[in-house]
Amino acid sequence: MIESKLSFNKKHSTHRETLYKFLILVAILLAYFVYMSKQYGASEGLLLSVLSWSFFVLCTPIADGGFIVAFPVRLLFKVKMVTTQIITWLLALLFNIWAFNVTADIYEKSAVTQVLYKILQTPYPYWGILIVSALGTFLSIYFGDEMLDVTTHSEREKHHKHGFKYRLILVLGLGLLTVAAYYQLISQLDIVLPG
């Protein structure tokens, strides 16, 4: 295992790729916030943006939602992204518990939050999405930390050793999420499936 105390340097291909990913994700989140704010006002737009962000933290097997928090914390404080991801997951859960109990009607205002609401209120089978997503997310962050510990992709021992497992969990998680979204859409359209 390569242990490196490398400082962030955008000249390193792995660091540059990580920075670009971060900037793209922040741009998407900001654009979504602007759009939702125009639709529902700034306060509801912010609430919907944070709930949508929490969907990507909790319900997708990639660490893009948590990465928005974990990457700058890693650069500023040298805290491993796995640690930050655990805290991010807890914050996303707590925020949803608050929203679920205080302003549950907000979940009805966007397709993403409607699916999130359905997942959160239906333990079986939809909490399986949370479990598979957690596994995929932590593998993703595991590899993300490695990206900042090396200077080139050929040095990524963790990725070369565990990359297939990560892709398998990613496919499984996205498959479960697709099924959940499908059933949510079917129920919204009042379509009754035979069986």
C-alpha positions, 0 to 999 in steps of 0.5 A: 500500500502506498502511503504518501504525504503528498501535498495537493498539486494540480500538476499531478494527473490524479489530483487534477482529475479530482479537482475537476470532478469537485468543481463540476459537482459544485457547479451542478449543485449551484445550478440546481439551487438557482433553478429551485430558487427561481421555482420556489423561492430562496428558502425552499430552493435551498431546502430542496437543494440540500434534500436533493444533495442528501439523496445523492449522499444516501441513495447512490453508490458513488460518493459524489454527494459526500465528495462535495464536503470530503474533498475540501476538508481533506485539502484543508485539514488533511482528514481522510475522506472516509472519516468525513463521509461518515460525518456527512452521512450522519448529517444527511440522515439527521437533516432528513429526519428533521425535514421528515418530521417538520416539513414533509410536504417539501419532498413532493416538490421535486422528482428526486425528493419524491423518490427520496421520501419513498425510500425513507418511508418504506424500510422494506425493501427500499432501505436495501438501497441505503445499505448498498449505497453505503457500501458503494460510497465508502468504496468510492471514497476509499479510492478517492483518498487514494487518488490524492495519495498518488501522483499517477493512475499506475500507482493506484494499488487499491483501485487495481486490487478492488476495482471490480468489487466497486463496479459490482456494488455500483451496478447493484446499487444503481439497479436497485435505485432504478427499480425504486424510481420505476415503482415510484413513477408507476405509483404516481401514474396510478398504474396497477401492476398485475401480480 
